[in-house]
Amino acid sequence: MIGKNNAPLLWMLAIPLLSNIYVWLNHSGYQVHSLVTPLDERTPFLPVFAIPYLLWYPFLAVTLVAIFRQSYLAYVRTLLAICMGLLACYAVYFLFQTTVPRPDITSDGLLHRLAALVYRSDQPYNCFPSIHVMTSCLMIKGSIVLRPRFRMAVLTTAVCIIASTLFIKQHVIADVAAGILFAEVMFRLAAWLLAGPRSRMLPDSLRKLRYTDHE
């Protein structure tokens, strides 16, 4: 049961709620683009990376809770950046839908079944920018308030998740680059919104925060 002091953790529910927009957009539109490059075509399919790819949701939850327990302000900044980033990504998907070709999975090993599970649960659209990459980068940025060994764990997991987007053929290099860029922009934008007079744009519970840059 979440006590009063931990109530802000419920704000994380905004992530799955916003994901409903992702589902609505995750289909072929009037015009679908491909950003596949020769380097992407040479990138091998490595089903073992389905493991970190599927760990994405628990990774976000655990990291956000850890950030919250260390710094309320860092938690607000990181979660605000995620929500804004999701909305920005959805806008791009609506205006510029992309797709990534997937390999046929014929083997029946455990790792191949996990990769097939990823494919069944997610259509090959909504690729540019990569939300997995954007949010993983935001976890790296937000985790700066954690102890060094925990920051290293977040960094290692995030890098594995980012790599997984390429090695299980869910995304291409352009998607990864855009995800990193979106994370940088949204993290800075969240800081800007939490600073000074601009905080009037936020709910009352956040206006009382005194923002100090913790990068």
C-alpha positions as CSV (number, residue, x, y, z in Angstrom):
1,M,0.0,0.0,0.0
2,I,1.4,3.4,-1.0
3,G,1.5,5.9,1.9
4,K,1.0,9.6,1.6
5,N,4.7,10.3,1.3
6,N,5.0,7.9,-1.6
7,A,1.9,9.0,-3.4
8,P,3.9,10.8,-6.2
9,L,5.0,7.3,-7.3
10,L,1.5,6.9,-8.7
11,W,2.4,9.5,-11.3
12,M,4.3,6.8,-13.0
13,L,0.9,5.5,-14.1
14,A,1.0,8.3,-16.7
15,I,3.4,6.1,-18.7
16,P,1.1,3.2,-19.4
17,L,-1.8,5.5,-19.8
18,L,0.0,7.5,-22.5
19,S,1.0,4.1,-24.1
20,N,-2.6,3.8,-25.3
21,I,-1.8,6.5,-27.8
22,Y,1.1,4.3,-29.0
23,V,-1.2,1.4,-29.6
24,W,-3.6,3.6,-31.6
25,L,-0.8,4.8,-33.9
26,N,1.0,1.4,-34.2
27,H,-0.2,0.5,-37.7
28,S,0.6,1.3,-41.4
29,G,-0.6,4.8,-42.4
30,Y,-1.1,6.5,-45.7
31,Q,2.6,6.6,-46.3
32,V,5.2,4.6,-44.4
33,H,8.9,5.4,-44.6
34,S,12.0,3.3,-44.3
35,L,15.2,4.6,-42.7
36,V,17.2,1.4,-43.2
37,T,20.8,1.9,-44.2
38,P,23.3,-0.6,-45.5
39,L,24.9,-0.7,-42.0
40,D,21.5,-1.6,-40.5
41,E,21.2,-4.4,-43.1
42,R,24.5,-5.8,-41.9
43,T,23.6,-5.6,-38.2
44,P,23.1,-9.2,-37.1
45,F,19.9,-10.5,-35.5
46,L,20.8,-11.7,-32.0
47,P,17.8,-13.1,-30.2
48,V,19.6,-13.0,-26.8
49,F,18.9,-9.3,-26.8
50,A,15.2,-10.0,-26.5
51,I,15.9,-10.3,-22.7
52,P,17.0,-6.7,-22.1
53,Y,14.4,-5.5,-24.5
54,L,11.6,-7.1,-22.5
55,L,13.2,-5.8,-19.2
56,W,12.4,-2.3,-20.3
57,Y,9.2,-1.7,-18.3
58,P,10.5,-3.1,-15.0
59,F,13.8,-1.2,-15.6
60,L,11.9,2.1,-15.8
61,A,9.8,1.4,-12.8
62,V,12.7,0.3,-10.5
63,T,14.9,3.2,-11.6
64,L,12.2,5.8,-11.2
65,V,11.4,4.5,-7.7
66,A,15.2,4.6,-6.8
67,I,15.4,8.2,-8.1
68,F,12.3,9.2,-6.2
69,R,13.7,7.8,-2.9
70,Q,17.0,9.8,-3.5
71,S,15.6,13.1,-4.9
72,Y,12.0,14.1,-5.3
73,L,13.0,16.9,-7.7
74,A,15.1,14.5,-9.9
75,Y,12.1,12.2,-10.0
76,V,9.8,14.9,-11.1
77,R,12.2,16.2,-13.7
78,T,12.8,12.7,-15.1
79,L,9.2,11.6,-15.2
80,L,8.1,15.0,-16.7
81,A,10.8,14.5,-19.4
82,I,9.5,11.0,-20.1
83,C,5.9,12.1,-20.5
84,M,6.8,15.0,-22.7
85,G,9.1,12.7,-24.7
86,L,6.3,10.2,-25.2
87,L,3.9,12.8,-26.5
88,A,6.6,14.2,-28.8
89,C,7.3,10.7,-30.2
90,Y,3.6,10.1,-30.8
91,A,3.4,13.3,-32.8
92,V,6.2,12.2,-35.0
93,Y,4.6,8.8,-35.5
94,F,1.4,10.5,-36.6
95,L,3.2,12.7,-39.0
96,F,6.1,10.5,-40.2
97,Q,5.3,6.8,-39.7
98,T,8.3,4.5,-40.3
99,T,8.7,0.7,-40.3
100,V,11.6,-1.7,-39.9
101,P,11.7,-5.1,-41.7
102,R,11.9,-8.1,-39.4
103,P,13.6,-11.4,-40.0
104,D,11.6,-14.6,-40.1
105,I,12.0,-16.5,-36.9
106,T,12.2,-20.2,-37.7
107,S,14.1,-21.6,-34.8
108,D,12.3,-22.8,-31.7
109,G,14.8,-22.1,-28.9
110,L,13.9,-20.1,-25.8
111,L,15.6,-16.9,-27.0
112,H,14.0,-17.1,-30.4
113,R,10.6,-17.5,-28.7
114,L,11.3,-14.4,-26.6
115,A,12.1,-12.5,-29.8
116,A,8.9,-13.8,-31.4
117,L,7.0,-12.6,-28.3
118,V,8.3,-9.1,-28.9
119,Y,7.2,-9.2,-32.5
120,R,3.7,-10.5,-31.6
121,S,3.2,-7.8,-29.0
122,D,4.4,-4.9,-31.1
123,Q,3.7,-4.1,-34.8
124,P,6.7,-3.0,-36.9
125,Y,5.8,0.7,-36.8
126,N,6.3,3.6,-34.5
127,C,10.0,3.3,-35.0
128,F,11.5,6.8,-35.3
129,P,12.4,7.9,-32.7
130,S,12.8,4.8,-30.4
131,I,11.0,5.2,-27.2
132,H,13.1,2.4,-25.6
133,V,16.2,4.4,-26.4
134,M,14.8,7.8,-25.3
135,T,13.5,6.5,-22.0
136,S,16.7,4.5,-21.3
137,C,18.8,7.6,-21.9
138,L,16.5,9.6,-19.5
139,M,17.1,6.9,-16.9
140,I,20.8,7.5,-17.2
141,K,20.4,11.2,-16.8
142,G,18.0,10.9,-13.9
143,S,20.2,8.4,-12.1
144,I,22.9,11.0,-11.6
145,V,21.5,11.4,-8.1
146,L,22.0,7.7,-7.2
147,R,25.1,6.2,-5.6
148,P,27.9,5.3,-8.0
149,R,27.3,1.5,-8.1
150,F,23.6,2.0,-8.7
151,R,24.4,4.6,-11.5
152,M,26.6,2.0,-13.1
153,A,23.9,-0.6,-12.9
154,V,21.4,1.8,-14.5
155,L,24.0,2.7,-17.2
156,T,24.8,-0.9,-18.0
157,T,21.1,-1.9,-18.2
158,A,20.2,1.1,-20.3
159,V,23.1,0.4,-22.8
160,C,21.9,-3.2,-23.1
161,I,18.4,-2.1,-23.8
162,I,19.5,0.5,-26.4
163,A,21.7,-2.2,-28.1
164,S,18.8,-4.6,-28.1
165,T,16.6,-2.3,-30.2
166,L,19.1,-2.8,-33.0
167,F,20.0,-6.5,-32.5
168,I,16.5,-7.8,-32.4
169,K,15.6,-5.6,-35.5
170,Q,13.1,-3.4,-33.8
171,H,14.8,-0.2,-34.8
172,V,17.5,1.2,-37.0
173,I,20.4,3.5,-36.3
174,A,18.4,6.6,-37.2
175,D,15.8,5.6,-34.6
176,V,18.5,5.3,-31.9
177,A,20.1,8.6,-32.7
178,A,16.7,10.4,-32.6
179,G,15.9,8.7,-29.3
180,I,19.1,10.0,-27.8
181,L,18.4,13.5,-29.2
182,F,14.8,13.5,-27.8
183,A,16.1,12.5,-24.4
184,E,18.5,15.4,-24.3
185,V,15.9,17.9,-25.4
186,M,13.2,16.7,-23.1
187,F,15.5,16.5,-20.0
188,R,16.5,20.1,-20.6
189,L,13.0,21.2,-21.3
190,A,11.8,19.6,-18.1
191,A,14.4,21.6,-16.2
192,W,13.3,24.8,-17.9
193,L,9.7,24.2,-17.0
194,L,10.6,23.6,-13.4
195,A,12.6,26.8,-13.1
196,G,11.4,30.2,-12.0
197,P,8.2,31.8,-13.4
198,R,7.7,29.0,-15.9
199,S,6.7,26.7,-13.0
200,R,3.3,28.5,-13.1
201,M,2.5,26.2,-16.1
202,L,2.7,23.2,-13.8
203,P,0.2,21.8,-11.1
204,D,0.2,23.4,-7.7
205,S,2.0,20.4,-6.2
206,L,5.0,21.2,-8.4
207,R,5.1,24.9,-8.2
208,K,6.6,24.8,-4.7
209,L,9.7,23.0,-6.0
210,R,12.9,25.0,-6.0
211,Y,14.8,23.7,-9.0
212,T,18.6,23.3,-8.9
213,D,20.3,21.7,-11.9
214,H,21.5,18.2,-10.7
215,E,23.2,17.1,-13.9
